[in-house]
Amino acid sequence: GYGTCTTMCEVKVTSEDLPGLYQSANSCSIRAQKVYFNSLKWYLLLLIVAAILPFLAESDALGALASAVLFLVTLGILIFLRVKRPDDIWYNGRAVAESVKTISWRLMMRADPYHDADTLDNVSKNFIHDLRQILSHNESLSHSLEARSGIKEPISDPMRACRELPVQDRLAVYKKYRIQDQASFYSEKAEFNKRRAAQWFWSSVILHSFAILMLLYRIKDPSFVFPVEVVATAAGAALTWLQAKKHNELSSAYSLTAHEIVLIDGEILSVNDEQELSDFVVSSEAAFSREHTQWAARRID
């Protein structure tokens, strides 16, 4: 049986081993995020093109007509974002995926409320009930979930195998496949968002400075004609994109979570029995979910 495993290398737990609801919610969230940012990207690009066209058109009427058509398209994109709300699907999907991941690791570690080690049947019923609760709290997501991933077994073989390991082996699996995985994710994301925030900020600064210089030159030479409005629109678009991607806020939040995970890793040495492992996992999972919960709350505000 699975209980014969004695080392963590014999039990590997990846995202693919989590319940089907996780796979569905995760895929749904990623798709919705792409739709949201692609729509926003086209909206901003078309605004810039609409500002350029009057300067490129052979006649004022033609330029105005082309700009009007593009503004109609951008209006359509705005209506689409308002009606379909891909950002809501993105965040709800992420919330469901993270919630499923948290209770899955609690189950595997025999942590509260899944600490009944004698029989997996009762624990399985509670776990499946909790999965249903997570889904029922996010019913608006149901039409976006993939049915194909949802038919997977709620408790996979690796999850069962992990649950039956001795305390120290379970702890080793948790350290490698949960703590270290999260530490890598948050530290890499913190650096990525820090770089992106700087790039978009300086892009906006350069475009604003360029617009100012052109306006000052126009004072010197009134006959100078240059599409200052286009540069101003591009500068505004860069700033809007930076605000939408929230690189600055994400960099700070991810960096804080990465440091918190390092502290969590340091507490492993104090875990020696079932109760200490349960308390440790409950505390760790609360820390992992805190960043996402706070982020979702800030978004609602």
C-alpha positions as a Markdown table, in Angstrom:
| # | Residue | x | y | z |
|---|---|---|---|---|
| 1 | Gly | 0.0 | 0.0 | 0.0 |
| 2 | Tyr | 0.9 | 3.7 | 0.0 |
| 3 | Gly | 2.0 | 3.5 | 3.6 |
| 4 | Thr | 5.1 | 1.6 | 2.7 |
| 5 | Cys | 6.6 | 4.9 | 1.2 |
| 6 | Thr | 9.3 | 6.2 | 3.5 |
| 7 | Thr | 11.0 | 9.0 | 1.6 |
| 8 | Met | 9.6 | 12.1 | 0.0 |
| 9 | Cys | 11.1 | 11.3 | -3.4 |
| 10 | Glu | 8.6 | 8.5 | -3.7 |
| 11 | Val | 5.6 | 10.9 | -3.4 |
| 12 | Lys | 5.5 | 13.8 | -5.8 |
| 13 | Val | 2.6 | 16.2 | -5.7 |
| 14 | Thr | 2.1 | 18.7 | -8.5 |
| 15 | Ser | -0.8 | 20.9 | -9.5 |
| 16 | Glu | -2.0 | 18.1 | -11.9 |
| 17 | Asp | -2.6 | 15.9 | -8.9 |
| 18 | Leu | -5.0 | 18.3 | -7.2 |
| 19 | Pro | -8.8 | 17.9 | -7.6 |
| 20 | Gly | -10.4 | 18.5 | -11.0 |
| 21 | Leu | -12.1 | 21.6 | -9.7 |
| 22 | Tyr | -8.7 | 23.2 | -9.2 |
| 23 | Gln | -7.7 | 22.5 | -12.9 |
| 24 | Ser | -11.0 | 23.9 | -14.1 |
| 25 | Ala | -10.9 | 27.0 | -12.0 |
| 26 | Asn | -7.2 | 27.6 | -12.8 |
| 27 | Ser | -7.7 | 27.3 | -16.6 |
| 28 | Cys | -10.8 | 29.5 | -16.4 |
| 29 | Ser | -9.0 | 32.2 | -14.5 |
| 30 | Ile | -6.0 | 32.2 | -16.9 |
| 31 | Arg | -8.3 | 32.4 | -19.9 |
| 32 | Ala | -10.3 | 35.3 | -18.5 |
| 33 | Gln | -7.2 | 37.2 | -17.5 |
| 34 | Lys | -5.9 | 36.9 | -21.1 |
| 35 | Val | -9.3 | 38.1 | -22.5 |
| 36 | Tyr | -9.3 | 41.1 | -20.1 |
| 37 | Phe | -5.8 | 42.3 | -20.8 |
| 38 | Asn | -6.0 | 41.6 | -24.6 |
| 39 | Ser | -9.2 | 43.6 | -24.7 |
| 40 | Leu | -7.7 | 46.5 | -22.8 |
| 41 | Lys | -4.6 | 46.3 | -24.9 |
| 42 | Trp | -6.6 | 46.7 | -28.1 |
| 43 | Tyr | -8.7 | 49.5 | -26.6 |
| 44 | Leu | -5.6 | 51.5 | -25.8 |
| 45 | Leu | -3.9 | 50.8 | -29.1 |
| 46 | Leu | -7.0 | 51.7 | -31.1 |
| 47 | Leu | -7.2 | 55.0 | -29.2 |
| 48 | Ile | -3.7 | 55.9 | -30.2 |
| 49 | Val | -4.4 | 54.9 | -33.9 |
| 50 | Ala | -7.6 | 57.0 | -33.8 |
| 51 | Ala | -5.5 | 60.0 | -32.6 |
| 52 | Ile | -3.0 | 59.4 | -35.5 |
| 53 | Leu | -5.4 | 59.0 | -38.4 |
| 54 | Pro | -6.5 | 62.7 | -38.7 |
| 55 | Phe | -2.8 | 63.5 | -39.3 |
| 56 | Leu | -2.4 | 60.8 | -41.9 |
| 57 | Ala | -5.6 | 61.1 | -43.8 |
| 58 | Glu | -5.7 | 63.0 | -47.2 |
| 59 | Ser | -8.7 | 65.0 | -46.1 |
| 60 | Asp | -10.2 | 66.1 | -42.8 |
| 61 | Ala | -13.5 | 64.3 | -43.5 |
| 62 | Leu | -11.7 | 61.0 | -44.2 |
| 63 | Gly | -9.6 | 61.3 | -41.1 |
| 64 | Ala | -12.6 | 62.2 | -39.0 |
| 65 | Leu | -14.6 | 59.3 | -40.4 |
| 66 | Ala | -11.8 | 56.8 | -39.8 |
| 67 | Ser | -11.4 | 58.0 | -36.2 |
| 68 | Ala | -15.1 | 57.8 | -35.6 |
| 69 | Val | -15.1 | 54.2 | -36.7 |
| 70 | Leu | -12.2 | 53.4 | -34.4 |
| 71 | Phe | -13.9 | 55.1 | -31.5 |
| 72 | Leu | -17.0 | 53.0 | -32.2 |
| 73 | Val | -14.8 | 49.9 | -31.9 |
| 74 | Thr | -13.2 | 51.1 | -28.7 |
| 75 | Leu | -16.7 | 51.8 | -27.3 |
| 76 | Gly | -17.7 | 48.2 | -28.3 |
| 77 | Ile | -14.7 | 46.9 | -26.3 |
| 78 | Leu | -15.7 | 49.0 | -23.3 |
| 79 | Ile | -19.2 | 47.6 | -23.5 |
| 80 | Phe | -17.9 | 44.0 | -23.8 |
| 81 | Leu | -15.7 | 44.5 | -20.7 |
| 82 | Arg | -18.6 | 45.9 | -18.8 |
| 83 | Val | -21.1 | 43.2 | -19.8 |
| 84 | Lys | -18.9 | 40.1 | -19.8 |
| 85 | Arg | -16.8 | 41.1 | -16.8 |
| 86 | Pro | -13.8 | 38.9 | -17.6 |
| 87 | Asp | -12.0 | 40.5 | -14.7 |
| 88 | Asp | -14.6 | 39.0 | -12.3 |
| 89 | Ile | -14.2 | 35.6 | -13.9 |
| 90 | Trp | -10.4 | 35.9 | -13.6 |
| 91 | Tyr | -10.5 | 36.8 | -9.8 |
| 92 | Asn | -13.3 | 34.3 | -8.9 |
| 93 | Gly | -11.5 | 31.5 | -10.8 |
| 94 | Arg | -8.3 | 32.4 | -8.9 |
| 95 | Ala | -10.2 | 32.4 | -5.6 |
| 96 | Val | -11.7 | 29.0 | -6.2 |
| 97 | Ala | -8.4 | 27.5 | -7.4 |
| 98 | Glu | -6.5 | 28.8 | -4.4 |
| 99 | Ser | -9.2 | 27.6 | -2.0 |
| 100 | Val | -9.1 | 24.1 | -3.5 |
| 101 | Lys | -5.3 | 24.0 | -3.3 |
| 102 | Thr | -5.4 | 25.1 | 0.4 |
| 103 | Ile | -7.9 | 22.4 | 1.5 |
| 104 | Ser | -6.1 | 19.8 | -0.6 |
| 105 | Trp | -2.8 | 20.4 | 1.2 |
| 106 | Arg | -4.6 | 20.3 | 4.5 |
| 107 | Leu | -6.1 | 17.0 | 3.5 |
| 108 | Met | -2.7 | 15.6 | 2.5 |
| 109 | Met | -1.0 | 16.7 | 5.7 |
| 110 | Arg | -3.9 | 15.4 | 7.9 |
| 111 | Ala | -4.2 | 19.0 | 9.1 |
| 112 | Asp | -7.4 | 20.4 | 10.7 |
| 113 | Pro | -10.2 | 19.8 | 9.8 |
| 114 | Tyr | -9.0 | 16.6 | 8.0 |
| 115 | His | -7.0 | 15.1 | 10.9 |
| 116 | Asp | -9.1 | 11.9 | 11.2 |
| 117 | Ala | -6.3 | 9.4 | 10.4 |
| 118 | Asp | -8.2 | 6.2 | 11.1 |
| 119 | Thr | -10.5 | 6.2 | 8.1 |
| 120 | Leu | -10.2 | 8.2 | 4.9 |
| 121 | Asp | -13.9 | 7.6 | 4.1 |
| 122 | Asn | -15.2 | 10.1 | 6.6 |
| 123 | Val | -12.5 | 12.6 | 5.8 |
| 124 | Ser | -13.3 | 12.2 | 2.1 |
| 125 | Lys | -16.9 | 13.1 | 2.7 |
| 126 | Asn | -16.0 | 16.2 | 4.5 |
| 127 | Phe | -13.4 | 17.2 | 1.8 |
| 128 | Ile | -15.9 | 16.7 | -1.0 |
| 129 | His | -18.5 | 18.7 | 1.0 |
| 130 | Asp | -16.0 | 21.5 | 1.3 |
| 131 | Leu | -15.3 | 21.4 | -2.5 |
| 132 | Arg | -19.1 | 21.7 | -3.1 |
| 133 | Gln | -19.2 | 24.7 | -0.7 |
| 134 | Ile | -16.4 | 26.4 | -2.5 |
| 135 | Leu | -18.2 | 26.0 | -5.8 |
| 136 | Ser | -21.6 | 27.0 | -4.4 |
| 137 | His | -20.0 | 30.3 | -3.1 |
| 138 | Asn | -18.9 | 31.1 | -6.6 |
| 139 | Glu | -21.9 | 30.0 | -8.7 |
| 140 | Ser | -21.3 | 32.8 | -11.2 |
| 141 | Leu | -18.2 | 30.9 | -12.3 |
| 142 | Ser | -20.0 | 27.6 | -13.1 |
| 143 | His | -20.7 | 28.6 | -16.8 |
| 144 | Ser | -17.0 | 29.2 | -17.4 |
| 145 | Leu | -15.6 | 26.1 | -15.9 |
| 146 | Glu | -14.3 | 23.2 | -18.0 |
| 147 | Ala | -16.3 | 20.0 | -17.7 |
| 148 | Arg | -13.4 | 17.9 | -18.9 |
| 149 | Ser | -11.1 | 18.7 | -15.9 |
| 150 | Gly | -14.0 | 18.5 | -13.4 |
| 151 | Ile | -14.5 | 14.7 | -13.9 |
| 152 | Lys | -11.2 | 13.9 | -12.3 |
| 153 | Glu | -11.2 | 12.1 | -8.9 |
| 154 | Pro | -11.4 | 14.6 | -6.1 |
| 155 | Ile | -8.7 | 12.8 | -4.2 |
| 156 | Ser | -5.9 | 11.5 | -6.5 |
| 157 | Asp | -3.6 | 8.6 | -5.8 |
| 158 | Pro | -0.6 | 11.0 | -5.0 |
| 159 | Met | -2.8 | 12.8 | -2.5 |
| 160 | Arg | -3.8 | 9.5 | -0.8 |
| 161 | Ala | -0.1 | 8.4 | -0.8 |
| 162 | Cys | 1.1 | 11.6 | 0.7 |
| 163 | Arg | -1.6 | 11.4 | 3.5 |
| 164 | Glu | -0.4 | 8.0 | 4.5 |
| 165 | Leu | 3.2 | 9.0 | 5.0 |
| 166 | Pro | 4.8 | 9.3 | 8.5 |
| 167 | Val | 4.9 | 12.9 | 9.9 |
| 168 | Gln | 8.4 | 13.8 | 8.9 |
| 169 | Asp | 8.0 | 12.4 | 5.4 |
| 170 | Arg | 4.8 | 14.3 | 5.0 |
| 171 | Leu | 6.5 | 17.4 | 6.2 |
| 172 | Ala | 9.3 | 16.9 | 3.7 |
| 173 | Val | 6.8 | 16.7 | 0.9 |
| 174 | Tyr | 5.1 | 19.9 | 2.1 |
| 175 | Lys | 8.4 | 21.7 | 2.3 |
| 176 | Lys | 9.4 | 20.7 | -1.2 |
| 177 | Tyr | 6.2 | 20.8 | -3.2 |
| 178 | Arg | 4.3 | 23.6 | -1.3 |
| 179 | Ile | 6.6 | 25.9 | 0.6 |
| 180 | Gln | 9.5 | 26.0 | -1.8 |
| 181 | Asp | 7.1 | 26.1 | -4.8 |
| 182 | Gln | 5.4 | 29.1 | -3.3 |
| 183 | Ala | 8.7 | 30.8 | -2.4 |
| 184 | Ser | 10.0 | 30.5 | -6.0 |
| 185 | Phe | 6.7 | 31.7 | -7.4 |
| 186 | Tyr | 6.4 | 34.8 | -5.2 |
| 187 | Ser | 10.1 | 35.8 | -5.5 |
| 188 | Glu | 10.1 | 35.5 | -9.3 |
| 189 | Lys | 6.8 | 37.4 | -9.6 |
| 190 | Ala | 8.1 | 40.2 | -7.3 |
| 191 | Glu | 11.2 | 40.7 | -9.5 |
| 192 | Phe | 9.2 | 40.5 | -12.7 |
| 193 | Asn | 6.6 | 43.1 | -11.6 |
| 194 | Lys | 9.3 | 45.4 | -10.2 |
| 195 | Arg | 11.0 | 45.4 | -13.7 |
| 196 | Arg | 7.8 | 45.9 | -15.5 |
| 197 | Ala | 6.7 | 48.8 | -13.2 |
| 198 | Ala | 10.0 | 50.6 | -13.9 |
| 199 | Gln | 9.7 | 50.0 | -17.7 |
| 200 | Trp | 6.2 | 51.3 | -18.0 |
| 201 | Phe | 6.8 | 54.2 | -15.7 |
| 202 | Trp | 9.8 | 55.5 | -17.6 |
| 203 | Ser | 8.0 | 54.9 | -20.9 |
| 204 | Ser | 5.2 | 57.2 | -19.7 |
| 205 | Val | 7.7 | 59.8 | -18.4 |
| 206 | Ile | 9.6 | 59.8 | -21.8 |
| 207 | Leu | 6.3 | 60.3 | -23.7 |
| 208 | His | 5.2 | 63.1 | -21.5 |
| 209 | Ser | 8.6 | 64.8 | -21.8 |
| 210 | Phe | 8.4 | 64.4 | -25.6 |
| 211 | Ala | 5.0 | 66.1 | -25.7 |
| 212 | Ile | 6.2 | 69.0 | -23.5 |
| 213 | Leu | 9.3 | 69.6 | -25.7 |
| 214 | Met | 7.1 | 69.6 | -28.9 |
| 215 | Leu | 4.7 | 72.1 | -27.3 |
| 216 | Leu | 7.6 | 74.4 | -26.3 |
| 217 | Tyr | 9.1 | 74.1 | -29.8 |
| 218 | Arg | 5.7 | 75.1 | -31.3 |
| 219 | Ile | 5.9 | 78.3 | -29.2 |
| 220 | Lys | 9.2 | 79.1 | -30.9 |
| 221 | Asp | 8.0 | 78.0 | -34.4 |
| 222 | Pro | 4.1 | 78.3 | -34.7 |
| 223 | Ser | 4.3 | 76.7 | -38.2 |
| 224 | Phe | 5.7 | 73.5 | -36.7 |
| 225 | Val | 3.0 | 70.8 | -37.0 |
| 226 | Phe | 3.4 | 67.6 | -35.0 |
| 227 | Pro | 0.8 | 65.3 | -33.6 |
| 228 | Val | 1.2 | 66.3 | -29.9 |
| 229 | Glu | -2.2 | 64.8 | -29.2 |
| 230 | Val | -1.0 | 61.4 | -30.3 |
| 231 | Val | 2.0 | 61.5 | -28.0 |
| 232 | Ala | -0.2 | 62.6 | -25.1 |
| 233 | Thr | -2.7 | 59.8 | -25.8 |
| 234 | Ala | 0.2 | 57.3 | -25.9 |
| 235 | Ala | 1.5 | 58.6 | -22.6 |
| 236 | Gly | -1.9 | 58.3 | -21.1 |
| 237 | Ala | -2.2 | 54.8 | -22.5 |
| 238 | Ala | 1.1 | 53.7 | -20.9 |
| 239 | Leu | 0.0 | 55.0 | -17.5 |
| 240 | Thr | -3.4 | 53.3 | -17.8 |
| 241 | Trp | -1.7 | 50.0 | -18.7 |
| 242 | Leu | 0.6 | 50.4 | -15.7 |
| 243 | Gln | -2.3 | 51.0 | -13.4 |
| 244 | Ala | -4.3 | 48.1 | -14.9 |
| 245 | Lys | -1.4 | 45.7 | -14.5 |
| 246 | Lys | -0.8 | 47.0 | -10.9 |
| 247 | His | 2.9 | 46.1 | -11.2 |
| 248 | Asn | 4.0 | 48.3 | -8.3 |
| 249 | Glu | 1.4 | 46.9 | -5.9 |
| 250 | Leu | 2.0 | 43.4 | -7.0 |
| 251 | Ser | 5.7 | 43.7 | -6.6 |
| 252 | Ser | 5.3 | 44.9 | -3.0 |
| 253 | Ala | 2.7 | 42.3 | -2.1 |
| 254 | Tyr | 4.7 | 39.4 | -3.7 |
| 255 | Ser | 7.9 | 40.5 | -2.1 |
| 256 | Leu | 6.3 | 40.7 | 1.4 |
| 257 | Thr | 4.8 | 37.2 | 0.9 |
| 258 | Ala | 8.1 | 35.8 | -0.3 |
| 259 | His | 9.8 | 37.0 | 2.9 |
| 260 | Glu | 6.9 | 35.6 | 5.0 |
| 261 | Ile | 7.4 | 32.2 | 3.4 |
| 262 | Val | 11.1 | 32.2 | 4.3 |
| 263 | Leu | 10.0 | 32.7 | 7.9 |
| 264 | Ile | 7.5 | 29.9 | 7.6 |
| 265 | Asp | 10.3 | 27.6 | 6.3 |
| 266 | Gly | 12.3 | 28.4 | 9.4 |
| 267 | Glu | 9.5 | 27.1 | 11.6 |
| 268 | Ile | 9.7 | 23.5 | 10.2 |
| 269 | Leu | 12.3 | 22.4 | 12.7 |
| 270 | Ser | 9.8 | 22.8 | 15.5 |
| 271 | Val | 7.4 | 20.2 | 14.0 |
| 272 | Asn | 7.7 | 16.8 | 15.5 |
| 273 | Asp | 4.2 | 15.2 | 15.8 |
| 274 | Glu | 0.7 | 15.2 | 14.2 |
| 275 | Gln | -0.7 | 18.1 | 16.1 |
| 276 | Glu | 2.4 | 20.3 | 15.5 |
| 277 | Leu | 2.2 | 19.5 | 11.8 |
| 278 | Ser | -1.5 | 20.3 | 11.7 |
| 279 | Asp | -0.9 | 23.7 | 13.4 |
| 280 | Phe | 2.0 | 24.4 | 11.2 |
| 281 | Val | 0.1 | 23.7 | 7.9 |
| 282 | Val | -3.0 | 25.6 | 9.0 |
| 283 | Ser | -0.7 | 28.6 | 9.8 |
| 284 | Ser | 1.2 | 28.3 | 6.6 |
| 285 | Glu | -1.9 | 28.0 | 4.4 |
| 286 | Ala | -3.3 | 31.1 | 6.1 |
| 287 | Ala | -0.2 | 33.0 | 5.1 |
| 288 | Phe | -0.3 | 31.7 | 1.5 |
| 289 | Ser | -4.0 | 32.8 | 1.1 |
| 290 | Arg | -3.5 | 36.1 | 2.8 |
| 291 | Glu | -1.9 | 37.9 | -0.1 |
| 292 | His | -4.6 | 36.8 | -2.5 |
| 293 | Thr | -7.4 | 37.6 | -0.1 |
| 294 | Gln | -6.0 | 41.1 | 0.5 |
| 295 | Trp | -5.5 | 41.7 | -3.2 |
| 296 | Ala | -9.1 | 40.7 | -4.0 |
| 297 | Ala | -10.3 | 43.0 | -1.2 |
| 298 | Arg | -8.3 | 46.0 | -2.5 |
| 299 | Arg | -9.7 | 45.3 | -6.0 |
| 300 | Ile | -13.3 | 45.5 | -4.7 |
| 301 | Asp | -12.5 | 48.7 | -2.8 |
